[in-house]
Amino acid sequence: MDISIGVHGVINIGNIQILITDTVISTWIIMGVLIAFAIFVRIKVCGFKEIPTGFQNVIEALIEVFENYLRNTVGSKLMFLGNWFFTLFLFILVSNISGATPGFRPPTADWSMTVALAIVTFVLIQAMGIKYRGLEYVLSFFKPFPLFLPVNLIGELARPIAISFRLFGNMLAGLIMMSLIYALAPLFAQFLLPAALHIYFDLFAGLIQTYIFVTLSMAFVSSAAKLEEE
């Protein structure tokens, strides 16, 4: 059983080395799939009719469900962040369930990927806090006393780091479990038992972890902005 991240090449830019790992390759593939899907949907959108049917029904239902989900979590004043959170949700979901493909290592089973997504969440938290609360948000790090600044900063960093570990840990655990099953199960059973477990570890757990990561990211951003609904 080998769950290590393979390195397939190196790109040298000056004194900087960029490793082409399993995570990089799988991320490129998933990005390509999502871009192709987006282009396909965009072409279909041009032919959408006033009375929706078939594929149009599915797309409009997904958009409506996500908009309601976003509005209930962050409020109507932060709806402009919907494009980012929708993209984030799709990317993490496809990354998680990609583990069901034999020989494909999900990018979210690599902490470098999940922490990169968490860093974006951290930047959004600070940006929305400063945008809507200004100096009040900055001064909140010095409360109740200025000596609490290091503690407050650590607490602020801990939230996105925690959700990155949650997503990474769950996906890596699923990868390890499936690798063990494939290594220990006899050949005739590898077409039945692993298939059932893939449904849980990759599909069900993948969807749950996507929901948790995105919902917590939304909640942190909303909490920093502290916007009241009209």
C-alpha positions in Angstrom: 0.0 0.0 0.0 1.4 3.4 -1.1 -0.4 6.5 -0.1 2.5 8.9 -0.6 2.2 11.8 -3.0 4.1 11.0 -6.2 6.4 13.6 -7.9 6.3 13.4 -11.7 8.5 16.3 -12.7 10.1 19.6 -11.7 9.8 23.0 -13.2 12.6 25.4 -12.4 11.9 29.1 -12.4 15.2 30.8 -11.3 16.0 29.4 -7.9 12.5 28.2 -7.4 11.5 24.6 -7.9 7.9 23.8 -8.7 7.1 20.1 -8.2 4.6 18.4 -10.5 2.9 16.1 -8.0 -0.1 13.8 -8.0 -2.1 16.7 -6.4 -1.1 19.1 -9.2 -2.0 16.7 -12.0 -5.4 15.7 -10.4 -6.2 19.4 -9.8 -5.5 20.2 -13.4 -7.7 17.4 -14.5 -10.6 18.5 -12.2 -10.2 22.1 -13.3 -10.3 21.0 -17.0 -13.5 19.0 -16.3 -15.2 21.9 -14.5 -14.2 24.4 -17.2 -15.5 22.0 -19.9 -18.8 21.7 -18.0 -19.0 25.4 -17.5 -18.6 26.0 -21.3 -21.2 23.3 -22.0 -23.7 24.9 -19.6 -22.9 28.4 -21.1 -23.7 27.1 -24.6 -26.9 25.5 -23.3 -27.9 28.7 -21.5 -28.1 30.5 -24.9 -31.0 28.1 -25.8 -32.9 28.3 -22.6 -36.6 29.0 -22.9 -39.1 30.9 -20.8 -40.7 27.6 -19.8 -37.9 25.4 -18.5 -37.7 21.7 -19.4 -35.1 18.9 -18.9 -31.6 20.1 -18.5 -32.7 23.7 -18.0 -34.9 22.6 -15.1 -31.9 20.9 -13.4 -29.5 23.9 -13.8 -32.1 26.4 -12.6 -33.0 24.2 -9.6 -29.3 23.9 -8.6 -28.8 27.6 -8.9 -32.0 28.3 -6.8 -31.1 25.8 -4.1 -27.5 27.3 -3.8 -28.8 30.9 -3.7 -31.2 30.0 -0.9 -28.4 28.2 0.9 -26.1 31.2 0.5 -28.7 33.7 1.5 -29.6 31.8 4.6 -25.9 31.5 5.7 -24.4 34.9 4.8 -27.4 37.1 4.2 -28.5 39.0 1.2 -25.8 41.7 1.4 -23.0 39.2 0.8 -24.7 37.5 -2.1 -22.1 38.9 -4.4 -19.7 36.3 -3.0 -22.0 33.6 -4.5 -19.8 33.0 -7.6 -16.8 32.2 -5.4 -18.6 30.0 -3.0 -20.4 28.1 -5.8 -17.1 27.5 -7.5 -15.5 26.4 -4.2 -18.4 24.0 -3.5 -18.1 22.4 -7.0 -14.3 22.1 -6.9 -14.2 20.5 -3.4 -17.1 18.2 -4.2 -15.6 17.0 -7.5 -12.2 16.7 -5.8 -13.7 14.6 -3.0 -15.7 12.2 -5.1 -12.8 11.8 -7.6 -11.4 9.3 -5.1 -13.9 6.8 -6.4 -11.9 6.7 -9.6 -9.3 3.8 -9.5 -5.8 5.1 -9.3 -6.9 8.8 -8.9 -5.7 10.6 -5.8 -8.2 13.3 -4.7 -6.5 16.7 -4.3 -8.2 17.3 -1.0 -6.3 14.4 0.5 -3.3 16.7 0.3 -3.1 19.3 3.1 -1.3 21.8 0.8 -4.5 22.0 -1.2 -7.0 22.3 1.7 -4.8 24.9 3.5 -4.6 26.9 0.3 -8.4 27.0 0.1 -8.5 27.9 3.8 -6.1 30.8 3.2 -8.5 32.2 0.7 -11.2 32.0 3.3 -9.0 33.8 5.8 -8.4 36.6 3.3 -12.1 36.9 2.7 -12.8 37.0 6.4 -10.4 39.9 6.8 -11.5 41.7 3.7 -15.2 41.6 4.6 -14.5 42.6 8.2 -12.5 45.6 7.1 -14.9 46.5 4.3 -18.0 46.5 6.4 -16.7 47.4 9.9 -13.5 49.3 9.2 -11.5 50.4 12.2 -13.9 48.7 14.5 -12.9 45.3 13.1 -9.2 46.1 13.4 -9.6 47.3 17.0 -11.6 44.1 17.9 -8.2 42.2 17.9 -7.1 44.4 20.8 -10.1 43.6 23.0 -10.6 43.2 25.9 -7.1 44.5 26.4 -4.2 45.2 23.9 -2.2 42.3 25.5 -4.8 40.0 24.0 -3.7 40.8 20.4 -1.5 37.6 20.0 -4.3 35.4 21.4 -6.9 37.0 19.1 -4.7 36.6 16.1 -4.0 33.0 16.9 -7.7 32.4 17.3 -8.4 34.1 14.0 -5.9 31.9 12.2 -7.1 28.8 14.0 -10.5 28.8 12.3 -9.5 28.4 8.7 -6.6 26.1 9.7 -9.1 23.9 11.6 -11.4 23.5 8.6 -8.5 22.7 6.3 -7.4 19.9 8.7 -11.0 18.6 9.0 -11.3 18.3 5.2 -7.8 16.9 4.7 -8.1 14.5 7.6 -11.4 13.0 6.5 -10.4 12.6 2.8 -6.9 11.1 3.7 -8.6 8.7 6.2 -10.9 7.5 3.4 -8.0 7.1 1.0 -6.1 5.0 3.6 -9.1 2.9 4.4 -9.8 2.2 0.7 -6.1 1.4 0.1 -6.2 -1.1 3.0 -9.4 -2.7 1.7 -7.9 -3.2 -1.8 -4.7 -4.6 -0.3 -6.4 -7.0 2.1 -9.5 -8.1 0.2 -9.2 -11.2 -2.1 -9.3 -10.5 -5.8 -12.9 -11.9 -6.3 -14.2 -9.5 -3.5 -12.5 -6.3 -4.8 -15.4 -5.7 -7.2 -18.1 -5.8 -4.5 -16.9 -4.7 -1.1 -14.8 -1.7 -2.3 -17.6 -0.5 -4.5 -20.0 -0.2 -1.4 -17.3 1.5 0.7 -16.6 4.0 -2.1 -20.2 5.1 -1.9 -19.6 6.0 1.8 -16.0 7.3 1.9 -16.0 9.1 -1.5 -19.6 10.0 -2.3 -21.4 10.4 1.1 -18.4 11.6 3.1 -17.2 13.7 0.2 -20.5 15.6 0.0 -20.7 16.0 3.8 -17.2 17.4 4.1 -17.8 19.8 1.2 -20.9 21.1 2.9 -19.1 21.5 6.2 -16.1 23.3 4.7 -18.2 25.7 2.6 -20.8 26.4 5.3 -18.1 27.1 7.9 -16.3 29.4 5.4 -19.5 31.3 4.8 -20.3 31.5 8.5 -16.8 32.9 9.3 -17.1 35.6 6.6 -20.6 36.5 7.7 -19.5 36.7 11.3 -16.6 39.1 10.4 -18.9 41.4 8.4 -21.7 41.4 11.1 -24.3 42.7 8.6 -27.9 43.1 9.8 -30.6 42.1 7.4 -33.0 44.9 6.5 
